[in-house]
Every structure is written in C-alpha cells, then in structure tokens.
Amino acid sequence: MKKDDDLIYSLIFSEQESFIIDISDYITDIYQYTEFVSMIKSVLKKSKVKISKSNIAMDSKTVLWELKVKK
C-alpha cells in the first residue's frame, strides 16, 4: 500500500496538473473510496489547491480517480 502523504505531497507541490490515481493503492476496501476522496479534497482545499476536474471510475477491483488541479 502506498502512503497518503506521498500522494498529497505530489498533488500540492509537483508541477503536474493532471493525475490518474488508483485509489485501491491507498485503501484496502475500495467501496470506502468516498471517505478517501473527501479527505484528499479537504487537504487540497486547506492548501489552496483548486480541483478543476474530478471523475471517478469504479469496477470490481479498482477505483480510478481522474483529477485535474490548479495551483
């Protein structure tokens, strides 16, 4: 499992603006993805990073979050 902190750091500080995040890399129960997404959105909001696009695609094994941010 990957660490949430590494993802948050990348979302806030990297030059990259578009991300495709496999949420199943960060949580064990993919059906709890809404809590994970809410937590990340909250941290980004506090960091003054705006989300310009957010799409979630879910299948039986993974949850992919397509995210575009503005810093």
PQR file with spaces between the fields and no chain letter, atoms N, CA, C, O and H, PARSE charges and radii, in Angstrom:
ATOM       1  N    MET     1       0.824   -1.195    0.000 -0.4000 1.5000
ATOM       2  CA   MET     1       0.000    0.000    0.000 -0.0000 2.0000
ATOM       3  C    MET     1       0.860    1.247    0.000  0.5500 1.7000
ATOM       4  O    MET     1       1.881    1.323    0.684 -0.5500 1.4000
ATOM       5  N    LYS     2       0.436    2.198   -0.764 -0.4000 1.5000
ATOM       6  CA   LYS     2       1.145    3.468   -0.817 -0.0000 2.0000
ATOM       7  C    LYS     2       0.654    4.375    0.301  0.5500 1.7000
ATOM       8  O    LYS     2      -0.419    4.162    0.866 -0.5500 1.4000
ATOM       9  H    LYS     2      -0.393    2.136   -1.319  0.4000 1.0000
ATOM      10  N    LYS     3       1.446    5.377    0.609 -0.4000 1.5000
ATOM      11  CA   LYS     3       1.090    6.294    1.688 -0.0000 2.0000
ATOM      12  C    LYS     3       0.314    7.491    1.149  0.5500 1.7000
ATOM      13  O    LYS     3       0.623    8.033    0.088 -0.5500 1.4000
ATOM      14  H    LYS     3       2.318    5.549    0.150  0.4000 1.0000
ATOM      15  N    ASP     4      -0.695    7.882    1.907 -0.4000 1.5000
ATOM      16  CA   ASP     4      -1.494    9.053    1.546 -0.0000 2.0000
ATOM      17  C    ASP     4      -0.627   10.307    1.482  0.5500 1.7000
ATOM      18  O    ASP     4      -0.834   11.171    0.630 -0.5500 1.4000
ATOM      19  H    ASP     4      -0.946    7.441    2.769  0.4000 1.0000
ATOM      20  N    ASP     5       0.344   10.399    2.389 -0.4000 1.5000
ATOM      21  CA   ASP     5       1.186   11.591    2.467 -0.0000 2.0000
ATOM      22  C    ASP     5       1.957   11.836    1.177  0.5500 1.7000
ATOM      23  O    ASP     5       2.119   12.980    0.753 -0.5500 1.4000
ATOM      24  H    ASP     5       0.512    9.697    3.081  0.4000 1.0000
ATOM      25  N    ASP     6       2.430   10.765    0.556 -0.4000 1.5000
ATOM      26  CA   ASP     6       3.162   10.906   -0.704 -0.0000 2.0000
ATOM      27  C    ASP     6       2.257   11.452   -1.808  0.5500 1.7000
ATOM      28  O    ASP     6       2.667   12.295   -2.607 -0.5500 1.4000
ATOM      29  H    ASP     6       2.298    9.836    0.901  0.4000 1.0000
ATOM      30  N    LEU     7       1.044   10.966   -1.837 -0.4000 1.5000
ATOM      31  CA   LEU     7       0.070   11.444   -2.820 -0.0000 2.0000
ATOM      32  C    LEU     7      -0.250   12.911   -2.580  0.5500 1.7000
ATOM      33  O    LEU     7      -0.261   13.707   -3.519 -0.5500 1.4000
ATOM      34  H    LEU     7       0.710   10.282   -1.188  0.4000 1.0000
ATOM      35  N    ILE     8      -0.506   13.268   -1.346 -0.4000 1.5000
ATOM      36  CA   ILE     8      -0.842   14.653   -1.011 -0.0000 2.0000
ATOM      37  C    ILE     8       0.305   15.583   -1.391  0.5500 1.7000
ATOM      38  O    ILE     8       0.083   16.653   -1.958 -0.5500 1.4000
ATOM      39  H    ILE     8      -0.497   12.621   -0.583  0.4000 1.0000
ATOM      40  N    TYR     9       1.523   15.174   -1.078 -0.4000 1.5000
ATOM      41  CA   TYR     9       2.686   15.983   -1.433 -0.0000 2.0000
ATOM      42  C    TYR     9       2.753   16.203   -2.942  0.5500 1.7000
ATOM      43  O    TYR     9       2.988   17.321   -3.401 -0.5500 1.4000
ATOM      44  H    TYR     9       1.703   14.305   -0.618  0.4000 1.0000
ATOM      45  N    SER    10       2.548   15.148   -3.702 -0.4000 1.5000
ATOM      46  CA   SER    10       2.573   15.264   -5.169 -0.0000 2.0000
ATOM      47  C    SER    10       1.477   16.186   -5.682  0.5500 1.7000
ATOM      48  O    SER    10       1.713   17.002   -6.573 -0.5500 1.4000
ATOM      49  H    SER    10       2.357   14.240   -3.330  0.4000 1.0000
ATOM      50  N    LEU    11       0.291   16.058   -5.127 -0.4000 1.5000
ATOM      51  CA   LEU    11      -0.827   16.884   -5.580 -0.0000 2.0000
ATOM      52  C    LEU    11      -0.590   18.362   -5.293  0.5500 1.7000
ATOM      53  O    LEU    11      -1.006   19.220   -6.072 -0.5500 1.4000
ATOM      54  H    LEU    11       0.099   15.395   -4.403  0.4000 1.0000
ATOM      55  N    ILE    12       0.067   18.661   -4.196 -0.4000 1.5000
ATOM      56  CA   ILE    12       0.269   20.053   -3.804 -0.0000 2.0000
ATOM      57  C    ILE    12       1.521   20.665   -4.442  0.5500 1.7000
ATOM      58  O    ILE    12       1.476   21.805   -4.904 -0.5500 1.4000
ATOM      59  H    ILE    12       0.406   17.964   -3.563  0.4000 1.0000
ATOM      60  N    PHE    13       2.617   19.939   -4.473 -0.4000 1.5000
ATOM      61  CA   PHE    13       3.898   20.537   -4.811 -0.0000 2.0000
ATOM      62  C    PHE    13       4.450   20.204   -6.198  0.5500 1.7000
ATOM      63  O    PHE    13       5.360   20.893   -6.661 -0.5500 1.4000
ATOM      64  H    PHE    13       2.653   19.013   -4.098  0.4000 1.0000
ATOM      65  N    SER    14       3.948   19.196   -6.865 -0.4000 1.5000
ATOM      66  CA   SER    14       4.512   18.873   -8.177 -0.0000 2.0000
ATOM      67  C    SER    14       4.002   19.852   -9.234  0.5500 1.7000
ATOM      68  O    SER    14       2.963   20.490   -9.066 -0.5500 1.4000
ATOM      69  H    SER    14       3.210   18.636   -6.489  0.4000 1.0000
ATOM      70  N    GLU    15       4.744   19.951  -10.303 -0.4000 1.5000
ATOM      71  CA   GLU    15       4.355   20.820  -11.418 -0.0000 2.0000
ATOM      72  C    GLU    15       3.210   20.208  -12.225  0.5500 1.7000
ATOM      73  O    GLU    15       2.507   20.907  -12.954 -0.5500 1.4000
ATOM      74  H    GLU    15       5.588   19.432  -10.439  0.4000 1.0000
ATOM      75  N    GLN    16       3.039   18.929  -12.089 -0.4000 1.5000
ATOM      76  CA   GLN    16       1.991   18.208  -12.809 -0.0000 2.0000
ATOM      77  C    GLN    16       0.615   18.699  -12.370  0.5500 1.7000
ATOM      78  O    GLN    16       0.390   18.965  -11.189 -0.5500 1.4000
ATOM      79  H    GLN    16       3.611   18.360  -11.497  0.4000 1.0000
ATOM      80  N    GLU    17      -0.297   18.818  -13.324 -0.4000 1.5000
ATOM      81  CA   GLU    17      -1.644   19.282  -13.006 -0.0000 2.0000
ATOM      82  C    GLU    17      -2.708   18.202  -13.200  0.5500 1.7000
ATOM      83  O    GLU    17      -3.793   18.299  -12.627 -0.5500 1.4000
ATOM      84  H    GLU    17      -0.115   18.602  -14.283  0.4000 1.0000
ATOM      85  N    SER    18      -2.416   17.187  -13.988 -0.4000 1.5000
ATOM      86  CA   SER    18      -3.370   16.098  -14.234 -0.0000 2.0000
ATOM      87  C    SER    18      -2.862   14.819  -13.594  0.5500 1.7000
ATOM      88  O    SER    18      -1.688   14.470  -13.711 -0.5500 1.4000
ATOM      89  H    SER    18      -1.535   17.108  -14.453  0.4000 1.0000
ATOM      90  N    PHE    19      -3.755   14.138  -12.924 -0.4000 1.5000
ATOM      91  CA   PHE    19      -3.397   12.909  -12.217 -0.0000 2.0000
ATOM      92  C    PHE    19      -4.448   11.840  -12.486  0.5500 1.7000
ATOM      93  O    PHE    19      -5.637   12.140  -12.598 -0.5500 1.4000
ATOM      94  H    PHE    19      -4.709   14.422  -12.828  0.4000 1.0000
ATOM      95  N    ILE    20      -4.008   10.608  -12.587 -0.4000 1.5000
ATOM      96  CA   ILE    20      -4.905    9.458  -12.568 -0.0000 2.0000
ATOM      97  C    ILE    20      -4.454    8.610  -11.386  0.5500 1.7000
ATOM      98  O    ILE    20      -3.375    8.018  -11.394 -0.5500 1.4000
ATOM      99  H    ILE    20      -3.042   10.364  -12.495  0.4000 1.0000
ATOM     100  N    ILE    21      -5.301    8.569  -10.381 -0.4000 1.5000
ATOM     101  CA   ILE    21      -4.953    7.950   -9.110 -0.0000 2.0000
ATOM     102  C    ILE    21      -5.731    6.649   -8.962  0.5500 1.7000
ATOM     103  O    ILE    21      -6.959    6.636   -9.042 -0.5500 1.4000
ATOM     104  H    ILE    21      -6.178    9.049  -10.374  0.4000 1.0000
ATOM     105  N    ASP    22      -5.007    5.559   -8.746 -0.4000 1.5000
ATOM     106  CA   ASP    22      -5.639    4.271   -8.460 -0.0000 2.0000
ATOM     107  C    ASP    22      -5.860    4.212   -6.954  0.5500 1.7000
ATOM     108  O    ASP    22      -4.941    3.911   -6.193 -0.5500 1.4000
ATOM     109  H    ASP    22      -4.010    5.570   -8.681  0.4000 1.0000
ATOM     110  N    ILE    23      -7.080    4.499   -6.537 -0.4000 1.5000
ATOM     111  CA   ILE    23      -7.399    4.585   -5.113 -0.0000 2.0000
ATOM     112  C    ILE    23      -7.167    3.254   -4.401  0.5500 1.7000
ATOM     113  O    ILE    23      -6.897    3.235   -3.200 -0.5500 1.4000
ATOM     114  H    ILE    23      -7.827    4.743   -7.155  0.4000 1.0000
ATOM     115  N    SER    24      -7.268    2.160   -5.118 -0.4000 1.5000
ATOM     116  CA   SER    24      -7.039    0.855   -4.490 -0.0000 2.0000
ATOM     117  C    SER    24      -5.593    0.688   -4.019  0.5500 1.7000
ATOM     118  O    SER    24      -5.302   -0.227   -3.249 -0.5500 1.4000
ATOM     119  H    SER    24      -7.488    2.175   -6.094  0.4000 1.0000
ATOM     120  N    ASP    25      -4.685    1.557   -4.472 -0.4000 1.5000
ATOM     121  CA   ASP    25      -3.310    1.544   -3.967 -0.0000 2.0000
ATOM     122  C    ASP    25      -3.216    2.154   -2.570  0.5500 1.7000
ATOM     123  O    ASP    25      -2.225    1.938   -1.872 -0.5500 1.4000
ATOM     124  H    ASP    25      -4.922    2.300   -5.098  0.4000 1.0000
ATOM     125  N    TYR    26      -4.222    2.905   -2.155 -0.4000 1.5000
ATOM     126  CA   TYR    26      -4.166    3.655   -0.905 -0.0000 2.0000
ATOM     127  C    TYR    26      -5.119    3.154    0.178  0.5500 1.7000
ATOM     128  O    TYR    26      -4.905    3.431    1.358 -0.5500 1.4000
ATOM     129  H    TYR    26      -5.027    3.080   -2.722  0.4000 1.0000
ATOM     130  N    ILE    27      -6.157    2.426   -0.200 -0.4000 1.5000
ATOM     131  CA   ILE    27      -7.110    1.901    0.785 -0.0000 2.0000
ATOM     132  C    ILE    27      -7.361    0.418    0.519  0.5500 1.7000
ATOM     133  O    ILE    27      -7.218   -0.053   -0.609 -0.5500 1.4000
ATOM     134  H    ILE    27      -6.330    2.201   -1.158  0.4000 1.0000
ATOM     135  N    THR    28      -7.732   -0.305    1.564 -0.4000 1.5000
ATOM     136  CA   THR    28      -7.952   -1.745    1.399 -0.0000 2.0000
ATOM     137  C    THR    28      -9.350   -2.064    0.892  0.5500 1.7000
ATOM     138  O    THR    28      -9.525   -2.983    0.092 -0.5500 1.4000
ATOM     139  H    THR    28      -7.847    0.078    2.481  0.4000 1.0000
ATOM     140  N    ASP    29     -10.338   -1.321    1.347 -0.4000 1.5000
ATOM     141  CA   ASP    29     -11.721   -1.555    0.922 -0.0000 2.0000
ATOM     142  C    ASP    29     -12.109   -0.498   -0.101  0.5500 1.7000
ATOM     143  O    ASP    29     -12.386    0.646    0.258 -0.5500 1.4000
ATOM     144  H    ASP    29     -10.196   -0.575    1.997  0.4000 1.0000
ATOM     145  N    ILE    30     -12.128   -0.879   -1.374 -0.4000 1.5000
ATOM     146  CA   ILE    30     -12.375    0.114   -2.434 -0.0000 2.0000
ATOM     147  C    ILE    30     -13.768    0.720   -2.362  0.5500 1.7000
ATOM     148  O    ILE    30     -14.019    1.771   -2.951 -0.5500 1.4000
ATOM     149  H    ILE    30     -11.902   -1.809   -1.665  0.4000 1.0000
ATOM     150  N    TYR    31     -14.661    0.074   -1.654 -0.4000 1.5000
ATOM     151  CA   TYR    31     -16.019    0.611   -1.547 -0.0000 2.0000
ATOM     152  C    TYR    31     -16.095    1.766   -0.535  0.5500 1.7000
ATOM     153  O    TYR    31     -17.139    2.400   -0.381 -0.5500 1.4000
ATOM     154  H    TYR    31     -14.457   -0.780   -1.175  0.4000 1.0000
ATOM     155  N    GLN    32     -14.995    2.023    0.135 -0.4000 1.5000
ATOM     156  CA   GLN    32     -14.909    3.154    1.061 -0.0000 2.0000
ATOM     157  C    GLN    32     -14.180    4.341    0.410  0.5500 1.7000
ATOM     158  O    GLN    32     -13.634    5.202    1.100 -0.5500 1.4000
ATOM     159  H    GLN    32     -14.147    1.508    0.009  0.4000 1.0000
ATOM     160  N    TYR    33     -14.183    4.368   -0.910 -0.4000 1.5000
ATOM     161  CA   TYR    33     -13.410    5.394   -1.619 -0.0000 2.0000
ATOM     162  C    TYR    33     -13.920    6.808   -1.368  0.5500 1.7000
ATOM     163  O    TYR    33     -13.144    7.758   -1.472 -0.5500 1.4000
ATOM     164  H    TYR    33     -14.626    3.669   -1.471  0.4000 1.0000
ATOM     165  N    THR    34     -15.191    6.977   -1.044 -0.4000 1.5000
ATOM     166  CA   THR    34     -15.726    8.323   -0.846 -0.0000 2.0000
ATOM     167  C    THR    34     -15.052    9.027    0.341  0.5500 1.7000
ATOM     168  O    THR    34     -14.819   10.235    0.287 -0.5500 1.4000
ATOM     169  H    THR    34     -15.821    6.206   -0.959  0.4000 1.0000
ATOM     170  N    GLU    35     -14.743    8.295    1.395 -0.4000 1.5000
ATOM     171  CA   GLU    35     -14.057    8.887    2.544 -0.0000 2.0000
ATOM     172  C    GLU    35     -12.646    9.327    2.154  0.5500 1.7000
ATOM     173  O    GLU    35     -12.186   10.397    2.554 -0.5500 1.4000
ATOM     174  H    GLU    35     -14.932    7.314    1.438  0.4000 1.0000
ATOM     175  N    PHE    36     -11.974    8.497    1.378 -0.4000 1.5000
ATOM     176  CA   PHE    36     -10.625    8.829    0.926 -0.0000 2.0000
ATOM     177  C    PHE    36     -10.646   10.080    0.059  0.5500 1.7000
ATOM     178  O    PHE    36      -9.834   10.985    0.254 -0.5500 1.4000
ATOM     179  H    PHE    36     -12.347    7.628    1.053  0.4000 1.0000
ATOM     180  N    VAL    37     -11.561   10.138   -0.889 -0.4000 1.5000
ATOM     181  CA   VAL    37     -11.677   11.293   -1.787 -0.0000 2.0000
ATOM     182  C    VAL    37     -11.999   12.554   -0.991  0.5500 1.7000
ATOM     183  O    VAL    37     -11.424   13.612   -1.248 -0.5500 1.4000
ATOM     184  H    VAL    37     -12.220    9.403   -1.048  0.4000 1.0000
ATOM     185  N    SER    38     -12.898   12.453   -0.042 -0.4000 1.5000
ATOM     186  CA   SER    38     -13.251   13.606    0.796 -0.0000 2.0000
ATOM     187  C    SER    38     -12.056   14.111    1.596  0.5500 1.7000
ATOM     188  O    SER    38     -11.850   15.318    1.722 -0.5500 1.4000
ATOM     189  H    SER    38     -13.365   11.594    0.167  0.4000 1.0000
ATOM     190  N    MET    39     -11.284   13.198    2.126 -0.4000 1.5000
ATOM     191  CA   MET    39     -10.106   13.575    2.898 -0.0000 2.0000
ATOM     192  C    MET    39      -9.088   14.307    2.022  0.5500 1.7000
ATOM     193  O    MET    39      -8.543   15.334    2.427 -0.5500 1.4000
ATOM     194  H    MET    39     -11.451   12.217    2.024  0.4000 1.0000
ATOM     195  N    ILE    40      -8.835   13.785    0.837 -0.4000 1.5000
ATOM     196  CA   ILE    40      -7.878   14.417   -0.080 -0.0000 2.0000
ATOM     197  C    ILE    40      -8.389   15.793   -0.501  0.5500 1.7000
ATOM     198  O    ILE    40      -7.622   16.756   -0.527 -0.5500 1.4000
ATOM     199  H    ILE    40      -9.278   12.951    0.508  0.4000 1.0000
ATOM     200  N    LYS    41      -9.669   15.894   -0.828 -0.4000 1.5000
ATOM     201  CA   LYS    41     -10.244   17.185   -1.216 -0.0000 2.0000
ATOM     202  C    LYS    41     -10.120   18.207   -0.096  0.5500 1.7000
ATOM     203  O    LYS    41      -9.831   19.376   -0.350 -0.5500 1.4000
ATOM     204  H    LYS    41     -10.292   15.112   -0.807  0.4000 1.0000
ATOM     205  N    SER    42     -10.333   17.781    1.123 -0.4000 1.5000
ATOM     206  CA   SER    42     -10.229   18.668    2.274 -0.0000 2.0000
ATOM     207  C    SER    42      -8.799   19.204    2.431  0.5500 1.7000
ATOM     208  O    SER    42      -8.601   20.395    2.672 -0.5500 1.4000
ATOM     209  H    SER    42     -10.567   16.831    1.330  0.4000 1.0000
ATOM     210  N    VAL    43      -7.823   18.331    2.296 -0.4000 1.5000
ATOM     211  CA   VAL    43      -6.425   18.737    2.411 -0.0000 2.0000
ATOM     212  C    VAL    43      -6.056   19.700    1.281  0.5500 1.7000
ATOM     213  O    VAL    43      -5.364   20.692    1.512 -0.5500 1.4000
ATOM     214  H    VAL    43      -7.983   17.363    2.101  0.4000 1.0000
ATOM     215  N    LEU    44      -6.512   19.415    0.072 -0.4000 1.5000
ATOM     216  CA   LEU    44      -6.215   20.295   -1.051 -0.0000 2.0000
ATOM     217  C    LEU    44      -6.834   21.674   -0.849  0.5500 1.7000
ATOM     218  O    LEU    44      -6.210   22.691   -1.152 -0.5500 1.4000
ATOM     219  H    LEU    44      -7.074   18.610   -0.116  0.4000 1.0000
ATOM     220  N    LYS    45      -8.042   21.705   -0.344 -0.4000 1.5000
ATOM     221  CA   LYS    45      -8.715   22.982   -0.094 -0.0000 2.0000
ATOM     222  C    LYS    45      -7.937   23.815    0.927  0.5500 1.7000
ATOM     223  O    LYS    45      -7.762   25.019    0.745 -0.5500 1.4000
ATOM     224  H    LYS    45      -8.549   20.879   -0.097  0.4000 1.0000
ATOM     225  N    LYS    46      -7.478   23.182    1.982 -0.4000 1.5000
ATOM     226  CA   LYS    46      -6.685   23.883    3.001 -0.0000 2.0000
ATOM     227  C    LYS    46      -5.358   24.376    2.441  0.5500 1.7000
ATOM     228  O    LYS    46      -4.798   25.352    2.937 -0.5500 1.4000
ATOM     229  H    LYS    46      -7.619   22.204    2.130  0.4000 1.0000
ATOM     230  N    SER    47      -4.858   23.708    1.417 -0.4000 1.5000
ATOM     231  CA   SER    47      -3.583   24.059    0.803 -0.0000 2.0000
ATOM     232  C    SER    47      -3.739   25.035   -0.355  0.5500 1.7000
ATOM     233  O    SER    47      -2.767   25.353   -1.039 -0.5500 1.4000
ATOM     234  H    SER    47      -5.314   22.914    1.014  0.4000 1.0000
ATOM     235  N    LYS    48      -4.947   25.506   -0.572 -0.4000 1.5000
ATOM     236  CA   LYS    48      -5.251   26.473   -1.639 -0.0000 2.0000
ATOM     237  C    LYS    48      -5.028   25.895   -3.038  0.5500 1.7000
ATOM     238  O    LYS    48      -4.679   26.618   -3.970 -0.5500 1.4000
ATOM     239  H    LYS    48      -5.737   25.248   -0.016  0.4000 1.0000
ATOM     240  N    VAL    49      -5.232   24.589   -3.170 -0.4000 1.5000
ATOM     241  CA   VAL    49      -5.163   23.920   -4.469 -0.0000 2.0000
ATOM     242  C    VAL    49      -6.598   23.656   -4.911  0.5500 1.7000
ATOM     243  O    VAL    49      -7.372   23.018   -4.198 -0.5500 1.4000
ATOM     244  H    VAL    49      -5.516   24.001   -2.412  0.4000 1.0000
ATOM     245  N    LYS    50      -6.942   24.155   -6.092 -0.4000 1.5000
ATOM     246  CA   LYS    50      -8.312   24.009   -6.573 -0.0000 2.0000
ATOM     247  C    LYS    50      -8.422   22.827   -7.523  0.5500 1.7000
ATOM     248  O    LYS    50      -7.527   22.572   -8.328 -0.5500 1.4000
ATOM     249  H    LYS    50      -6.313   24.674   -6.671  0.4000 1.0000
ATOM     250  N    ILE    51      -9.522   22.121   -7.417 -0.4000 1.5000
ATOM     251  CA   ILE    51      -9.798   20.994   -8.298 -0.0000 2.0000
ATOM     252  C    ILE    51     -10.644   21.501   -9.449  0.5500 1.7000
ATOM     253  O    ILE    51     -11.751   22.002   -9.248 -0.5500 1.4000
ATOM     254  H    ILE    51     -10.250   22.329   -6.763  0.4000 1.0000
ATOM     255  N    SER    52     -10.111   21.366  -10.671 -0.4000 1.5000
ATOM     256  CA   SER    52     -10.864   21.828  -11.835 -0.0000 2.0000
ATOM     257  C    SER    52     -11.619   20.696  -12.522  0.5500 1.7000
ATOM     258  O    SER    52     -12.575   20.938  -13.259 -0.5500 1.4000
ATOM     259  H    SER    52      -9.212   20.960  -10.835  0.4000 1.0000
ATOM     260  N    LYS    53     -11.186   19.454  -12.279 -0.4000 1.5000
ATOM     261  CA   LYS    53     -11.869   18.297  -12.871 -0.0000 2.0000
ATOM     262  C    LYS    53     -11.703   17.111  -11.933  0.5500 1.7000
ATOM     263  O    LYS    53     -10.619   16.869  -11.403 -0.5500 1.4000
ATOM     264  H    LYS    53     -10.410   19.257  -11.681  0.4000 1.0000
ATOM     265  N    SER    54     -12.783   16.382  -11.738 -0.4000 1.5000
ATOM     266  CA   SER    54     -12.736   15.215  -10.865 -0.0000 2.0000
ATOM     267  C    SER    54     -13.722   14.173  -11.378  0.5500 1.7000
ATOM     268  O    SER    54     -14.933   14.392  -11.343 -0.5500 1.4000
ATOM     269  H    SER    54     -13.664   16.579  -12.169  0.4000 1.0000
ATOM     270  N    ASN    55     -13.211   13.045  -11.853 -0.4000 1.5000
ATOM     271  CA   ASN    55     -14.048   11.933  -12.322 -0.0000 2.0000
ATOM     272  C    ASN    55     -13.593   10.653  -11.648  0.5500 1.7000
ATOM     273  O    ASN    55     -12.395   10.413  -11.495 -0.5500 1.4000
ATOM     274  H    ASN    55     -12.227   12.867  -11.882  0.4000 1.0000
ATOM     275  N    ILE    56     -14.553    9.831  -11.245 -0.4000 1.5000
ATOM     276  CA   ILE    56     -14.233    8.558  -10.607 -0.0000 2.0000
ATOM     277  C    ILE    56     -14.835    7.432  -11.432  0.5500 1.7000
ATOM     278  O    ILE    56     -16.024    7.443  -11.751 -0.5500 1.4000
ATOM     279  H    ILE    56     -15.526   10.026  -11.369  0.4000 1.0000
ATOM     280  N    ALA    57     -13.999    6.466  -11.769 -0.4000 1.5000
ATOM     281  CA   ALA    57     -14.441    5.273  -12.494 -0.0000 2.0000
ATOM     282  C    ALA    57     -14.172    4.065  -11.607  0.5500 1.7000
ATOM     283  O    ALA    57     -13.057    3.866  -11.126 -0.5500 1.4000
ATOM     284  H    ALA    57     -13.033    6.457  -11.510  0.4000 1.0000
ATOM     285  N    MET    58     -15.205    3.268  -11.400 -0.4000 1.5000
ATOM     286  CA   MET    58     -15.083    2.125  -10.498 -0.0000 2.0000
ATOM     287  C    MET    58     -15.458    0.832  -11.207  0.5500 1.7000
ATOM     288  O    MET    58     -16.441    0.769  -11.945 -0.5500 1.4000
ATOM     289  H    MET    58     -16.111    3.430  -11.791  0.4000 1.0000
ATOM     290  N    ASP    59     -14.651   -0.197  -10.966 -0.4000 1.5000
ATOM     291  CA   ASP    59     -15.045   -1.531  -11.402 -0.0000 2.0000
ATOM     292  C    ASP    59     -14.891   -2.463  -10.208  0.5500 1.7000
ATOM     293  O    ASP    59     -14.736   -1.990   -9.082 -0.5500 1.4000
ATOM     294  H    ASP    59     -13.853   -0.146  -10.366  0.4000 1.0000
ATOM     295  N    SER    60     -14.930   -3.759  -10.422 -0.4000 1.5000
ATOM     296  CA   SER    60     -14.945   -4.700   -9.295 -0.0000 2.0000
ATOM     297  C    SER    60     -13.612   -4.777   -8.539  0.5500 1.7000
ATOM     298  O    SER    60     -13.582   -5.257   -7.406 -0.5500 1.4000
ATOM     299  H    SER    60     -15.057   -4.144  -11.336  0.4000 1.0000
ATOM     300  N    LYS    61     -12.514   -4.314   -9.145 -0.4000 1.5000
ATOM     301  CA   LYS    61     -11.214   -4.445   -8.499 -0.0000 2.0000
ATOM     302  C    LYS    61     -10.519   -3.125   -8.200  0.5500 1.7000
ATOM     303  O    LYS    61      -9.676   -3.058   -7.305 -0.5500 1.4000
ATOM     304  H    LYS    61     -12.539   -3.924  -10.065  0.4000 1.0000
ATOM     305  N    THR    62     -10.858   -2.088   -8.930 -0.4000 1.5000
ATOM     306  CA   THR    62     -10.156   -0.818   -8.758 -0.0000 2.0000
ATOM     307  C    THR    62     -11.109    0.358   -8.800  0.5500 1.7000
ATOM     308  O    THR    62     -12.235    0.274   -9.290 -0.5500 1.4000
ATOM     309  H    THR    62     -11.543   -2.142   -9.657  0.4000 1.0000
ATOM     310  N    VAL    63     -10.608    1.456   -8.265 -0.4000 1.5000
ATOM     311  CA   VAL    63     -11.291    2.738   -8.377 -0.0000 2.0000
ATOM     312  C    VAL    63     -10.257    3.716   -8.909  0.5500 1.7000
ATOM     313  O    VAL    63      -9.240    3.959   -8.259 -0.5500 1.4000
ATOM     314  H    VAL    63      -9.693    1.524   -7.867  0.4000 1.0000
ATOM     315  N    LEU    64     -10.503    4.272  -10.070 -0.4000 1.5000
ATOM     316  CA   LEU    64      -9.602    5.250  -10.661 -0.0000 2.0000
ATOM     317  C    LEU    64     -10.204    6.644  -10.519  0.5500 1.7000
ATOM     318  O    LEU    64     -11.376    6.871  -10.822 -0.5500 1.4000
ATOM     319  H    LEU    64     -11.329    4.074  -10.599  0.4000 1.0000
ATOM     320  N    TRP    65      -9.376    7.561  -10.055 -0.4000 1.5000
ATOM     321  CA   TRP    65      -9.800    8.943   -9.855 -0.0000 2.0000
ATOM     322  C    TRP    65      -8.994    9.817  -10.799  0.5500 1.7000
ATOM     323  O    TRP    65      -7.782    9.970  -10.642 -0.5500 1.4000
ATOM     324  H    TRP    65      -8.424    7.377   -9.809  0.4000 1.0000
ATOM     325  N    GLU    66      -9.669   10.381  -11.768 -0.4000 1.5000
ATOM     326  CA   GLU    66      -9.027   11.310  -12.697 -0.0000 2.0000
ATOM     327  C    GLU    66      -9.200   12.697  -12.111  0.5500 1.7000
ATOM     328  O    GLU    66     -10.318   13.154  -11.877 -0.5500 1.4000
ATOM     329  H    GLU    66     -10.653   10.256  -11.895  0.4000 1.0000
ATOM     330  N    LEU    67      -8.085   13.355  -11.881 -0.4000 1.5000
ATOM     331  CA   LEU    67      -8.095   14.604  -11.141 -0.0000 2.0000
ATOM     332  C    LEU    67      -7.252   15.642  -11.865  0.5500 1.7000
ATOM     333  O    LEU    67      -6.143   15.349  -12.310 -0.5500 1.4000
ATOM     334  H    LEU    67      -7.177   12.983  -12.071  0.4000 1.0000
ATOM     335  N    LYS    68      -7.777   16.848  -11.983 -0.4000 1.5000
ATOM     336  CA   LYS    68      -7.037   17.952  -12.560 -0.0000 2.0000
ATOM     337  C    LYS    68      -7.078   19.090  -11.552  0.5500 1.7000
ATOM     338  O    LYS    68      -8.150   19.467  -11.078 -0.5500 1.4000
ATOM     339  H    LYS    68      -8.678   17.086  -11.621  0.4000 1.0000
ATOM     340  N    VAL    69      -5.907   19.638  -11.223 -0.4000 1.5000
ATOM     341  CA   VAL    69      -5.830   20.663  -10.193 -0.0000 2.0000
ATOM     342  C    VAL    69      -5.218   21.951  -10.744  0.5500 1.7000
ATOM     343  O    VAL    69      -4.518   21.945  -11.757 -0.5500 1.4000
ATOM     344  H    VAL    69      -5.036   19.331  -11.609  0.4000 1.0000
ATOM     345  N    LYS    70      -5.501   23.051  -10.049 -0.4000 1.5000
ATOM     346  CA   LYS    70      -4.885   24.340  -10.343 -0.0000 2.0000
ATOM     347  C    LYS    70      -4.255   24.851   -9.072  0.5500 1.7000
ATOM     348  O    LYS    70      -4.864   24.865   -8.002 -0.5500 1.4000
ATOM     349  H    LYS    70      -6.069   23.056   -9.227  0.4000 1.0000
ATOM     350  N    LYS    71      -3.006   25.275   -9.224 -0.4000 1.5000
ATOM     351  CA   LYS    71      -2.260   25.732   -8.039 -0.0000 2.0000
ATOM     352  C    LYS    71      -2.045   27.218   -8.083  0.5500 1.7000
ATOM     353  O    LYS    71      -1.438   27.781   -7.172 -0.5500 1.4000
ATOM     354  H    LYS    71      -2.511   25.264  -10.093  0.4000 1.0000
